[in-house]
Amino acid sequence: MVSRTNPLQLLLLGIGTVLARLGTISLERARETTDLAWPRIVTGLARMSKGVADVAMVGVVLGPTAIAGMGFAGPYWGMTFAIGGGMAAGTIALVSQRYGASADDEIGQVVRSSAFLVTVVALPVSALFWAVPVELVSLLSDDPVAIGYGADYLRVLALGVPFAILNQIGSRALVGADDAWTPMVVRSSGALINVVLNAVFIFALDMGVVGAALGTVIASICVTTAFALGLALGRLPGIGEFPIRVRWVDRYLERELLADLVAIGLPVVGRSSVWTVARFPILAFVGLFGSHVVAAYIISRRIWGLMNTPGWGFGLAASSLVGQSLGADDEETAAQYGREITVFTVVVYLFAAVVVALFAHPIVRLFVNDPASPTVPVAVALVYTACIAVVPQGVTNSVAGALDATGDTNWPFYGRAIGMFGFAIPLVYLGATTSLGLFGLSLSFLAESVPGALINYYRFRSGKWKAISRGYRPGEPAVDD
């Protein structure tokens, strides 16, 4: 992996060093975690910043109703990442274990089988979004203007679904092989391309939400092409060598691998889909408050997404390092990685939450052109709540990453589902229909994150994942829980 020194890396190393001196984590493991986490955090920041830029640019030009329309299309586009991220969890688990076991000849087959599987799933989803976007968005709103914006946005995004899913496979395969730098460069470059194209399409060509969607599609195609070429050639100009290579002209169907990918990936798809599915009733209930609250909610969720990006890095670092330890049959070291990365994650999340809380109002104003808009105070209040709720979300992400590497992916799904459907959605509904009001909407942030953190942590502490992981290591038969 290429070594780089940058402010984020130095910040994480500084936090890790302090924790090591306090005796809470190992300095060596803090460094290994930082090396894998910081590039993924940069990638996440780039991607989430792209989403923030989409909303901000469209909001400045077209106003809160356009933001609401994009928000109503959001759950459908989110299905893309729920599917891709879920299947990619199987990819990183199997690649990291084979990389740790030095079974390099099996890695290419894992990547090809993963690519085949997600393509089969992606094409029907793409066709659905293209064929009936108005009908899909209409399920969430009866505002004809917002529906029009959302449908236009979703129809164009449909073209990018297969590419957005495939580039997650390429990214996770490289992280599983101890290389988080390359995915960061490729995907962050894609996010930069996206922002530049959006600025041209939205401001210069006056294409509105269609321009925002078109920029996303073109950027997704560029990223997927870069991963495919780099894995085939073993390198990319300006980036360097890849740790693994894939022969694309070879067998794609490997029954045992496909079964393992599905067994590991489906619960993660379910876990990721919980938020996607939950957004349908949540946005419908938030819509009862009025368009200004919908816009405020969308803005606060974008800011939540930025604060949550460290979890992407720490979760994937946990998956890679835990998986490599298990591939080497070192279960105790795998457990130590899981515990220490979680502590590291919590401290980083606390730091991010404090910074965002201090600047909540000016951050919200980046999205709203009119300082007197009723959207502003609602969004600021929701951002304050998000700063509290995002810390347990960090625990959820890091422990889920560790469990993903073991193949024990059911319990993170349970935690996610209980939090969303058992607590968050009912609170939003009560807020919209009773005197609980906006306080119920604020509480839903905590209801979303706390149950998952408690359940994931309990499962990891139980140690039952050790037996499950033995069934997914190279040459071993699968084991049911």
C-alpha positions as CSV (number, residue, x, y, z in Angstrom):
1,M,0.0,0.0,0.0
2,V,1.3,3.5,-0.9
3,S,2.2,5.5,2.2
4,R,1.0,9.1,2.3
5,T,1.1,11.7,5.1
6,N,-1.8,14.2,5.3
7,P,-3.8,16.1,8.0
8,L,-6.5,13.5,8.4
9,Q,-4.0,10.7,8.8
10,L,-2.0,12.8,11.3
11,L,-5.2,13.6,13.2
12,L,-6.2,9.9,13.5
13,L,-2.6,8.9,14.4
14,G,-2.6,11.6,17.1
15,I,-5.9,10.3,18.6
16,G,-4.6,6.8,18.3
17,T,-1.3,7.7,20.1
18,V,-3.2,9.3,23.0
19,L,-5.4,6.3,23.4
20,A,-2.3,4.0,23.3
21,R,-0.7,6.0,26.0
22,L,-3.8,5.7,28.1
23,G,-3.6,1.9,27.6
24,T,-6.9,1.5,25.8
25,I,-5.5,0.4,22.4
26,S,-2.3,-0.9,21.0
27,L,-0.2,1.7,19.1
28,E,0.7,-0.8,16.4
29,R,-3.0,-1.6,15.8
30,A,-3.9,2.1,15.9
31,R,-1.4,2.6,13.1
32,E,-2.7,-0.3,11.0
33,T,-6.2,0.9,11.5
34,T,-5.4,4.4,10.6
35,D,-3.6,3.3,7.4
36,L,-6.7,1.5,6.2
37,A,-9.3,3.9,7.6
38,W,-8.2,7.3,6.5
39,P,-8.4,6.7,2.8
40,R,-11.9,5.3,3.2
41,I,-12.9,8.2,5.3
42,V,-11.6,10.6,2.6
43,T,-13.6,8.6,0.0
44,G,-16.7,8.8,2.2
45,L,-16.2,12.6,2.7
46,A,-15.8,13.0,-1.0
47,R,-18.9,11.0,-1.8
48,M,-21.1,12.6,0.9
49,S,-19.7,16.0,-0.1
50,K,-20.9,15.3,-3.6
51,G,-24.4,14.6,-2.2
52,V,-24.2,17.7,-0.2
53,A,-23.2,19.7,-3.2
54,D,-26.1,18.2,-5.2
55,V,-28.6,19.4,-2.7
56,A,-26.9,22.8,-2.1
57,M,-26.6,23.6,-5.8
58,V,-30.2,22.5,-6.6
59,G,-31.5,24.3,-3.5
60,V,-29.8,27.6,-4.4
61,V,-31.2,27.5,-8.0
62,L,-34.6,25.9,-7.5
63,G,-35.5,26.1,-3.8
64,P,-36.7,23.8,-1.0
65,T,-39.3,22.0,-3.1
66,A,-36.6,20.7,-5.4
67,I,-34.6,19.6,-2.4
68,A,-37.7,17.7,-1.2
69,G,-38.2,16.1,-4.7
70,M,-34.6,14.8,-4.6
71,G,-35.2,13.6,-1.1
72,F,-38.3,11.6,-2.2
73,A,-36.2,10.0,-5.0
74,G,-33.4,9.3,-2.5
75,P,-34.7,6.0,-1.0
76,Y,-34.8,4.4,-4.5
77,W,-31.3,5.5,-5.3
78,G,-30.3,4.3,-1.8
79,M,-31.4,0.8,-2.9
80,T,-28.4,0.8,-5.2
81,F,-25.9,1.2,-2.4
82,A,-27.8,-1.2,-0.1
83,I,-27.5,-3.9,-2.8
84,G,-23.9,-3.1,-3.8
85,G,-22.7,-2.6,-0.2
86,G,-24.3,-5.8,1.0
87,M,-22.9,-8.0,-1.7
88,A,-19.5,-6.2,-1.3
89,A,-19.5,-7.3,2.3
90,G,-19.2,-10.8,1.1
91,T,-16.5,-9.7,-1.3
92,I,-14.3,-8.1,1.4
93,A,-14.8,-11.0,3.8
94,L,-13.8,-13.7,1.3
95,V,-11.0,-11.6,-0.2
96,S,-9.4,-10.6,3.1
97,Q,-9.5,-14.2,4.4
98,R,-7.8,-15.5,1.3
99,Y,-5.3,-12.6,1.3
100,G,-4.5,-13.4,4.9
101,A,-4.1,-17.1,4.0
102,S,-2.0,-16.2,0.9
103,A,-4.5,-18.0,-1.3
104,D,-4.0,-15.4,-4.1
105,D,-5.1,-17.7,-6.8
106,E,-8.7,-17.8,-5.4
107,I,-9.1,-14.0,-5.1
108,G,-9.8,-13.4,-8.8
109,Q,-12.6,-15.9,-8.8
110,V,-14.2,-14.1,-5.7
111,V,-14.1,-10.8,-7.6
112,R,-15.6,-12.2,-10.8
113,S,-18.3,-14.1,-9.0
114,S,-19.2,-10.9,-7.0
115,A,-19.3,-8.8,-10.2
116,F,-21.6,-11.4,-11.9
117,L,-23.9,-11.6,-8.9
118,V,-24.4,-7.8,-8.5
119,T,-24.9,-7.2,-12.2
120,V,-27.7,-9.8,-12.3
121,V,-29.4,-8.0,-9.5
122,A,-28.7,-4.4,-10.7
123,L,-30.2,-4.6,-14.2
124,P,-33.9,-5.2,-13.1
125,V,-33.6,-2.4,-10.6
126,S,-32.2,0.0,-13.2
127,A,-35.1,-0.9,-15.6
128,L,-37.7,-0.3,-12.8
129,F,-36.4,3.2,-12.0
130,W,-36.3,4.1,-15.7
131,A,-39.8,2.8,-16.5
132,V,-42.0,4.2,-13.7
133,P,-40.2,7.0,-11.8
134,V,-43.3,9.1,-11.5
135,E,-45.3,6.2,-9.9
136,L,-42.4,5.4,-7.5
137,V,-42.0,9.0,-6.3
138,S,-45.8,9.5,-6.0
139,L,-45.8,6.8,-3.3
140,L,-44.1,9.3,-1.0
141,S,-45.7,12.6,-1.8
142,D,-48.8,14.2,-3.3
143,D,-47.0,17.5,-4.2
144,P,-47.0,17.5,-8.0
145,V,-44.1,19.9,-8.2
146,A,-41.9,17.8,-5.9
147,I,-43.0,14.6,-7.7
148,G,-41.9,16.1,-11.0
149,Y,-38.5,17.0,-9.7
150,G,-38.0,13.6,-8.0
151,A,-39.2,11.6,-11.1
152,D,-36.8,13.5,-13.4
153,Y,-33.9,12.9,-11.0
154,L,-34.7,9.2,-10.6
155,R,-35.1,8.4,-14.3
156,V,-31.6,9.6,-15.1
157,L,-30.1,8.0,-12.1
158,A,-31.5,4.7,-13.3
159,L,-28.7,4.6,-16.0
160,G,-26.0,4.6,-13.3
161,V,-27.4,1.8,-11.1
162,P,-25.2,-1.0,-12.5
163,F,-22.0,1.1,-12.4
164,A,-22.6,2.4,-8.9
165,I,-23.0,-1.2,-7.6
166,L,-20.0,-2.6,-9.5
167,N,-17.6,0.0,-8.3
168,Q,-18.3,-1.0,-4.7
169,I,-17.1,-4.5,-5.5
170,G,-13.8,-3.2,-6.9
171,S,-13.3,-0.9,-3.9
172,R,-14.0,-3.7,-1.3
173,A,-11.8,-6.2,-3.1
174,L,-8.8,-3.9,-2.8
175,V,-9.5,-3.0,0.8
176,G,-9.7,-6.7,1.6
177,A,-6.2,-7.0,0.1
178,D,-4.9,-4.3,2.5
179,D,-5.1,-1.4,0.0
180,A,-7.4,1.4,0.9
181,W,-5.3,4.1,-0.9
182,T,-6.3,3.0,-4.4
183,P,-10.1,3.0,-3.8
184,M,-9.8,6.4,-2.1
185,V,-8.0,7.9,-5.1
186,V,-10.3,6.4,-7.7
187,R,-13.6,7.1,-5.9
188,S,-12.6,10.5,-4.7
189,S,-11.7,11.4,-8.2
190,G,-15.1,10.2,-9.3
191,A,-16.7,12.4,-6.7
192,L,-14.7,15.4,-7.8
193,I,-15.7,14.8,-11.5
194,N,-19.3,14.6,-10.2
195,V,-19.2,18.0,-8.5
196,V,-17.6,19.7,-11.5
197,L,-20.1,18.2,-13.9
198,N,-22.9,19.2,-11.6
199,A,-21.7,22.8,-11.5
200,V,-21.6,22.8,-15.3
201,F,-25.0,21.1,-15.8
202,I,-26.9,22.9,-13.1
203,F,-25.5,26.5,-13.3
204,A,-24.1,26.8,-16.8
205,L,-26.5,24.6,-18.7
206,D,-29.5,25.2,-16.4
207,M,-30.4,21.5,-16.3
208,G,-31.6,21.5,-12.7
209,V,-32.2,18.1,-11.1
210,V,-31.5,16.3,-14.4
211,G,-28.1,17.8,-14.5
212,A,-27.4,16.7,-10.9
213,A,-28.4,13.1,-11.8
214,L,-26.4,13.1,-15.1
215,G,-23.2,14.1,-13.3
216,T,-23.7,11.2,-10.9
217,V,-24.2,8.7,-13.8
218,I,-21.1,9.9,-15.7
219,A,-18.9,9.8,-12.6
220,S,-20.1,6.3,-11.7
221,I,-19.2,5.0,-15.2
222,C,-15.7,6.6,-14.9
223,V,-15.1,5.0,-11.5
224,T,-16.2,1.5,-12.6
225,T,-14.1,1.7,-15.7
226,A,-11.0,2.7,-13.7
227,F,-11.5,-0.3,-11.3
228,A,-12.0,-2.8,-14.1
229,L,-8.9,-1.6,-16.0
230,G,-6.8,-1.4,-12.9
231,L,-7.7,-4.9,-11.7
232,A,-7.1,-6.3,-15.2
233,L,-3.7,-4.6,-15.7
234,G,-2.5,-4.7,-12.1
235,R,-1.9,-1.0,-12.0
236,L,-3.3,2.4,-13.0
237,P,-1.2,5.4,-14.4
238,G,-0.7,8.0,-11.6
239,I,-1.9,5.6,-8.9
240,G,0.5,2.7,-9.0
241,E,0.4,-1.1,-8.5
242,F,-2.7,-3.0,-7.4
243,P,-2.2,-5.7,-4.8
244,I,-4.4,-8.1,-6.7
245,R,-5.2,-8.8,-10.4
246,V,-8.3,-10.2,-12.0
247,R,-8.5,-12.0,-15.3
248,W,-11.9,-10.8,-16.6
249,V,-11.9,-13.3,-19.5
250,D,-12.4,-16.4,-17.3
251,R,-15.0,-18.3,-15.3
252,Y,-17.6,-16.2,-13.5
253,L,-19.9,-18.9,-12.1
254,E,-18.5,-20.7,-9.1
255,R,-21.4,-22.3,-7.2
256,E,-19.7,-22.6,-3.8
257,L,-18.4,-19.0,-3.9
258,L,-21.8,-17.6,-5.1
259,A,-23.4,-19.4,-2.2
260,D,-20.9,-17.9,0.3
261,L,-21.4,-14.4,-1.2
262,V,-25.1,-14.7,-0.9
263,A,-25.0,-16.2,2.7
264,I,-22.7,-13.4,3.9
265,G,-24.1,-10.6,1.8
266,L,-27.9,-11.0,2.1
267,P,-28.1,-10.0,5.8
268,V,-25.9,-7.0,5.0
269,V,-28.2,-6.1,2.1
270,G,-31.0,-6.4,4.6
271,R,-29.2,-4.3,7.1
272,S,-28.5,-1.6,4.5
273,S,-32.0,-1.8,3.1
274,V,-33.5,-1.2,6.5
275,W,-32.7,2.5,6.2
276,T,-33.7,2.6,2.5
277,V,-37.0,0.9,3.2
278,A,-37.6,2.9,6.4
279,R,-37.1,6.2,4.4
280,F,-40.4,5.5,2.6
281,P,-42.7,5.8,5.7
282,I,-40.4,8.3,7.4
283,L,-40.4,10.7,4.4
284,A,-44.2,10.2,4.1
285,F,-44.7,11.1,7.8
286,V,-42.2,14.0,7.7
287,G,-44.1,15.3,4.7
288,L,-47.1,15.8,7.0
289,F,-45.1,18.6,8.7
290,G,-44.8,20.5,5.5
291,S,-42.2,21.1,2.7
292,H,-39.9,23.2,4.9
293,V,-39.5,20.4,7.5
294,V,-38.9,17.9,4.7
295,A,-36.1,20.1,3.4
296,A,-34.7,20.6,6.9
297,Y,-34.8,16.8,7.5
298,I,-33.0,16.1,4.2
299,I,-30.3,18.8,5.1
300,S,-29.8,17.3,8.5
301,R,-29.4,13.8,7.0
302,R,-26.8,15.0,4.6
303,I,-24.8,16.5,7.5
304,W,-25.4,13.3,9.5
305,G,-23.9,11.4,6.5
306,L,-20.8,13.6,6.6
307,M,-20.3,13.0,10.4
308,N,-20.8,9.3,9.8
309,T,-18.0,8.9,7.2
310,P,-15.4,7.8,9.8
311,G,-17.5,4.7,10.4
312,W,-17.0,3.8,6.7
313,G,-13.2,3.8,7.3
314,F,-13.2,2.1,10.6
315,G,-15.8,-0.4,9.6
316,L,-13.8,-1.5,6.5
317,A,-10.6,-1.4,8.5
318,A,-12.2,-3.8,11.0
319,S,-13.4,-6.0,8.2
320,S,-10.0,-6.2,6.6
321,L,-7.9,-6.6,9.7
322,V,-10.2,-9.0,11.5
323,G,-10.6,-11.0,8.2
324,Q,-6.9,-11.3,7.7
325,S,-6.3,-12.5,11.3
326,L,-9.0,-15.1,10.8
327,G,-7.4,-16.2,7.5
328,A,-4.3,-16.8,9.5
329,D,-6.3,-18.7,12.1
330,D,-5.6,-16.2,14.8
331,E,-8.9,-15.6,16.5
332,E,-7.6,-13.8,19.6
333,T,-5.9,-11.1,17.5
334,A,-9.1,-10.8,15.5
335,A,-11.0,-10.1,18.7
336,Q,-8.5,-7.6,19.8
337,Y,-8.8,-5.7,16.5
338,G,-12.5,-5.6,16.9
339,R,-12.5,-4.3,20.4
340,E,-9.7,-1.7,19.9
341,I,-11.1,-0.3,16.6
342,T,-14.4,0.3,18.3
343,V,-12.8,2.4,21.1
344,F,-10.9,4.3,18.4
345,T,-14.1,4.9,16.5
346,V,-16.0,6.3,19.4
347,V,-13.3,8.9,20.2
348,V,-13.1,10.1,16.6
349,Y,-16.9,10.3,16.4
350,L,-17.0,12.4,19.6
351,F,-14.5,14.8,18.1
352,A,-16.4,15.2,14.8
353,A,-19.7,15.7,16.7
354,V,-18.4,18.5,18.8
355,V,-16.9,20.3,15.8
356,V,-20.2,20.1,13.8
357,A,-22.3,21.2,16.8
358,L,-20.2,24.3,17.2
359,F,-20.8,25.4,13.6
360,A,-24.3,24.0,13.1
361,H,-26.0,27.2,12.0
362,P,-23.5,28.3,9.4
363,I,-23.3,24.8,8.0
364,V,-27.1,24.7,7.6
365,R,-27.0,28.1,5.9
366,L,-24.9,26.6,3.1
367,F,-28.1,24.8,1.9
368,V,-30.6,27.7,2.2
369,N,-30.4,30.9,0.3
370,D,-32.9,32.8,2.4
371,P,-31.8,33.4,6.0
372,A,-35.4,34.0,7.1
373,S,-36.6,30.6,5.8
374,P,-38.4,28.5,8.3
375,T,-36.2,25.6,7.2
376,V,-33.2,27.0,9.0
377,P,-34.1,26.7,12.7
378,V,-35.6,23.3,12.2
379,A,-32.6,22.0,10.4
380,V,-30.2,23.4,13.1
381,A,-32.2,21.7,15.9
382,L,-32.1,18.4,14.0
383,V,-28.3,18.8,13.4
384,Y,-27.8,19.2,17.2
385,T,-29.6,15.9,17.8
386,A,-27.7,14.2,15.0
387,C,-24.4,15.2,16.8
388,I,-25.5,13.2,19.8
389,A,-27.0,10.3,18.0
390,V,-24.1,9.8,15.6
391,V,-21.7,8.5,18.3
392,P,-23.6,5.2,19.0
393,Q,-23.9,5.0,15.2
394,G,-20.1,4.8,15.2
395,V,-20.1,1.8,17.5
396,T,-22.7,0.2,15.2
397,N,-20.5,0.7,12.1
398,S,-17.2,-0.5,13.6
399,V,-18.6,-3.6,15.2
400,A,-20.6,-4.5,12.1
401,G,-17.4,-4.2,10.1
402,A,-15.7,-6.7,12.4
403,L,-18.7,-9.1,12.3
404,D,-18.9,-8.8,8.5
405,A,-15.4,-10.2,8.2
406,T,-16.4,-13.3,10.2
407,G,-19.5,-14.0,8.1
408,D,-21.7,-13.4,11.2
409,T,-23.9,-10.8,9.5
410,N,-27.3,-11.6,10.9
411,W,-27.2,-9.7,14.2
412,P,-26.2,-6.3,12.8
413,F,-29.3,-6.7,10.6
414,Y,-31.4,-7.4,13.6
415,G,-30.1,-4.3,15.4
416,R,-30.7,-2.1,12.4
417,A,-34.2,-3.4,11.9
418,I,-35.2,-3.1,15.5
419,G,-34.0,0.5,15.8
420,M,-35.7,1.7,12.6
421,F,-39.0,-0.2,12.6
422,G,-39.4,-0.7,16.4
423,F,-38.5,2.9,17.5
424,A,-37.5,5.5,14.8
425,I,-40.5,5.2,12.5
426,P,-43.1,5.2,15.3
427,L,-41.5,8.3,16.8
428,V,-41.6,10.1,13.5
429,Y,-45.3,9.2,13.1
430,L,-46.2,10.3,16.6
431,G,-44.3,13.5,16.0
432,A,-46.3,14.2,12.9
433,T,-49.7,13.3,14.3
434,T,-49.6,14.2,18.0
435,S,-48.4,17.1,20.2
436,L,-45.0,15.4,20.4
437,G,-44.2,17.4,17.2
438,L,-40.7,18.0,16.1
439,F,-39.4,16.5,19.3
440,G,-40.5,13.1,18.0
441,L,-38.5,13.7,14.8
442,S,-35.4,14.5,16.8
443,L,-35.8,11.5,19.0
444,S,-35.9,9.3,15.9
445,F,-32.2,9.9,15.3
446,L,-31.3,8.4,18.7
447,A,-33.8,5.6,18.2
448,E,-32.1,4.7,14.9
449,S,-28.6,4.4,16.3
450,V,-28.7,3.2,19.9
451,P,-30.3,-0.2,19.5
452,G,-27.9,-1.2,16.8
453,A,-24.9,-0.2,18.9
454,L,-26.1,-2.3,21.9
455,I,-27.0,-5.4,19.9
456,N,-23.9,-5.4,17.7
457,Y,-21.6,-4.9,20.8
458,Y,-23.4,-7.7,22.7
459,R,-23.0,-10.1,19.7
460,F,-19.3,-9.4,19.3
461,R,-18.7,-9.8,23.1
462,S,-20.4,-13.3,22.9
463,G,-17.6,-14.7,20.7
464,K,-20.0,-16.9,18.7
465,W,-18.7,-15.3,15.5
466,K,-15.5,-17.4,15.9
467,A,-17.1,-20.7,15.1
468,I,-19.1,-19.1,12.3
469,S,-16.0,-17.6,10.7
470,R,-14.3,-21.1,10.5
471,G,-16.9,-22.1,7.8
472,Y,-15.9,-19.3,5.5
473,R,-12.1,-19.6,5.6
474,P,-10.3,-21.1,2.6
475,G,-11.0,-24.8,2.2
476,E,-13.6,-25.0,5.0
477,P,-17.3,-25.9,4.8
478,A,-19.9,-23.3,5.8
479,V,-21.2,-23.4,9.3
480,D,-24.7,-22.3,10.3
481,D,-25.4,-20.4,13.5
